[in-house]
């Protein structure tokens, strides 16, 4: 089952808006939060997002000399680790549709002394500006739920993967634990917007982020969408009780 906008509308959190407006609305959110993005990630997840990302790196099986595309790479957490692992003969492209996030990520990586094997590209995941069969590994961490046409984005990622290459989608997902769901919902819709107001002076952006998680496809639906995009051996691994899931698929 795929997710396609109906009647030229799509969801922005719980609201229905014209398809052509979603990119601008999402851009406004991330322009607003870019400067406090890392701090808010740590506060929102209690630092657990670092564990989720570390597991993603481990599951990638990345090797020296490979090419990696980090889509919606934001402030560069995954890019920094991939840069070290692919080494001087490899390459990592940090791509983000939002120039504010891309600038924060570039400055952060340069200041941390990250190697010169990183490129920075402003790009829309639905139409990636790369040749077919370019990358060994593609990651998109906490970004797919913000994409307007997820099916188009998955097809675009499949296209630029090399045969045998791996796509990894790390994203908030659906927990089947009733008690955990209740706690998660209360936190997301009550505490998270207040944290956004106090730390980033922006409660509405964080309310949108909470809503966007609820509107994202569940684990099995996203797995089916990846298969429809032409990937094989698609599977997922739940983390933190299904609050987050790591989906992987291979280009045949």
C-alpha positions in Angstrom: 0.0 0.0 0.0 1.5 3.3 -1.0 0.9 6.9 0.1 -0.2 9.2 -2.7 -1.8 12.6 -2.3 -5.5 12.7 -3.2 -7.1 15.5 -5.1 -3.9 17.5 -5.2 -3.7 17.7 -1.4 -1.3 16.2 1.2 -1.0 16.2 4.9 1.1 18.7 6.9 0.8 17.2 10.3 -2.9 16.8 10.8 -3.9 19.5 8.3 -4.6 18.9 4.6 -2.9 21.4 2.4 -2.2 21.8 -1.4 0.6 19.5 -2.5 2.6 22.4 -3.9 2.7 24.1 -0.5 4.1 21.3 1.6 7.8 21.9 0.7 7.5 25.6 1.7 5.7 24.7 5.0 8.3 22.1 5.9 11.1 24.5 4.9 9.6 27.1 7.3 9.7 24.5 10.1 13.4 23.7 9.6 14.5 27.2 9.0 13.0 28.0 12.4 14.5 25.1 14.3 17.9 24.7 12.6 19.9 26.6 15.2 18.6 24.6 18.1 18.2 21.3 16.2 21.0 19.3 17.9 20.1 20.5 21.4 16.4 19.7 20.9 17.2 16.2 19.5 19.1 15.5 22.7 16.4 16.9 24.9 13.5 15.3 23.0 15.0 11.8 23.0 17.0 11.9 26.2 20.1 11.3 24.0 18.7 8.0 22.7 18.8 9.3 19.1 22.5 8.8 19.2 22.0 5.1 19.9 19.5 4.8 17.1 22.0 6.4 14.7 24.9 4.3 16.0 22.9 1.1 15.3 22.2 2.4 11.8 25.9 2.9 11.1 26.6 -0.6 12.4 23.9 -2.2 10.2 25.1 -0.4 7.1 28.2 -2.5 6.8 30.0 0.5 5.3 33.5 -0.1 4.1 36.5 2.0 3.2 36.3 3.5 -0.3 32.5 3.4 -0.6 30.2 6.2 -1.6 27.4 7.2 0.8 24.5 9.5 0.4 23.0 10.9 3.6 19.6 12.4 2.6 18.0 14.9 5.0 21.3 14.7 6.7 20.6 17.9 8.7 23.4 18.7 11.1 25.6 15.8 9.9 25.5 13.2 12.7 25.6 10.2 10.3 27.8 12.0 7.7 30.5 12.6 10.3 30.7 8.9 11.2 30.4 7.7 7.6 33.2 10.1 6.6 35.6 8.5 9.0 34.6 5.0 8.0 34.8 5.4 4.2 38.2 7.1 4.6 40.1 9.2 2.0 39.3 6.9 -0.9 35.5 7.1 -0.2 33.0 9.9 -0.4 30.0 11.0 1.6 27.3 13.4 0.2 25.3 15.3 2.8 22.1 16.3 1.1 19.2 18.3 2.5 16.4 20.2 0.9 16.7 23.0 3.5 19.6 25.4 3.1 19.5 26.5 6.7 20.0 22.9 7.9 22.7 22.3 5.3 24.6 25.4 6.4 24.4 24.3 10.1 25.6 20.8 9.1 28.4 22.1 7.0 29.7 24.5 9.6 29.4 21.8 12.3 31.4 19.3 10.3 34.1 21.7 9.2 34.5 22.9 12.8 34.8 19.3 14.0 37.6 18.6 11.6 35.7 16.2 9.4 37.7 15.0 6.4 37.6 16.5 3.0 35.7 13.5 1.6 32.3 15.2 2.3 30.3 17.1 -0.3 27.2 19.2 0.5 24.2 19.3 -1.9 20.9 21.0 -1.6 18.5 18.4 -3.0 14.9 17.3 -3.0 14.6 13.5 -2.2 11.9 13.1 -4.8 14.2 14.1 -7.7 17.8 13.4 -6.6 20.4 15.2 -8.8 22.7 12.2 -9.2 23.4 9.7 -11.9 21.9 6.2 -11.8 23.9 3.6 -9.9 26.1 6.1 -7.9 26.0 5.1 -4.3 26.8 2.0 -2.3 24.7 3.1 0.7 21.9 5.7 1.1 20.5 6.7 4.5 17.6 9.0 5.3 17.2 9.5 9.1 14.1 11.2 10.4 13.4 12.8 7.0 11.1 10.6 5.0 8.0 11.6 6.9 8.5 15.2 5.8 8.6 14.3 2.1 5.5 15.1 0.1 5.6 12.1 -2.3 7.3 9.3 -0.5 6.8 6.8 -3.3 8.7 9.2 -5.7 11.4 9.7 -3.2 11.9 5.9 -2.7 12.1 5.4 -6.5 14.6 8.2 -6.7 16.8 6.6 -4.0 16.5 3.2 -5.7 17.6 4.7 -9.0 20.8 6.3 -7.6 21.8 3.2 -5.7 24.4 0.9 -7.2 23.2 -2.7 -7.9 23.6 -4.5 -4.5 23.5 -1.1 -2.7 21.6 -0.6 0.5 18.9 1.9 1.4 18.4 2.6 5.1 15.4 4.5 6.4 15.5 5.4 10.1 12.2 7.0 11.1 9.8 7.3 13.9 7.2 4.5 13.6 4.3 2.8 15.4 4.5 1.0 18.7 2.1 -1.8 19.4 2.5 -1.5 23.2 -0.7 0.2 24.5 0.9 1.6 27.7 3.9 2.9 25.7 1.6 4.5 23.1 -0.3 6.4 25.8 3.0 7.7 27.3 4.4 8.6 23.9 1.2 10.4 22.9 1.1 12.4 26.1 4.8 13.4 25.7 4.5 14.2 22.0 1.4 16.5 22.2 1.9 18.1 25.6 5.6 18.1 26.7 7.3 18.3 23.3 5.6 21.6 22.1 6.4 23.2 25.5 10.0 22.2 25.2 10.0 23.7 21.7 8.6 26.9 23.1 11.1 27.1 25.9 14.3 26.1 24.0 13.6 27.1 20.4 10.9 29.7 21.0 8.7 27.7 18.6 6.0 25.4 19.9 4.1 25.1 16.5 7.1 23.6 14.7 7.4 20.9 17.3 3.7 20.3 17.3 4.0 19.7 13.5 6.8 17.2 14.1 4.7 15.3 16.6 1.8 15.2 14.1 4.0 14.2 11.2 5.1 11.1 13.1 1.5 10.0 13.5 0.8 10.5 9.8 3.8 8.5 8.7 3.2 4.9 7.3 3.5 2.1 9.8 6.3 -0.5 9.6 4.6 -3.0 7.2 3.2 -0.2 4.9 6.7 1.4 4.5 8.2 -2.1 3.8 5.6 -2.6 1.1 6.4 0.9 -0.3 10.1 0.1 -0.5 9.3 -3.2 -2.4 7.0 -1.3 -4.8 10.0 1.1 -5.5 12.0 -1.9 -6.7 14.0 -2.8 -3.6 14.4 -6.4 -2.5 15.1 -8.2 0.9 13.2 -5.4 2.6 12.9 -5.7 6.3 12.7 -3.6 9.4 14.1 -3.6 13.0 12.1 -1.9 15.7 13.9 0.1 18.3 12.6 1.4 21.7 9.5 -0.6 21.4 8.7 0.5 17.9 8.9 4.2 18.6 11.6 4.1 15.9 12.2 1.6 13.1 15.1 1.0 10.8 14.0 -0.2 7.4 16.5 -1.6 4.9 16.3 -2.7 1.3 18.7 -3.8 -1.4 18.8 -2.7 -5.1 18.8 -5.9 -7.2 
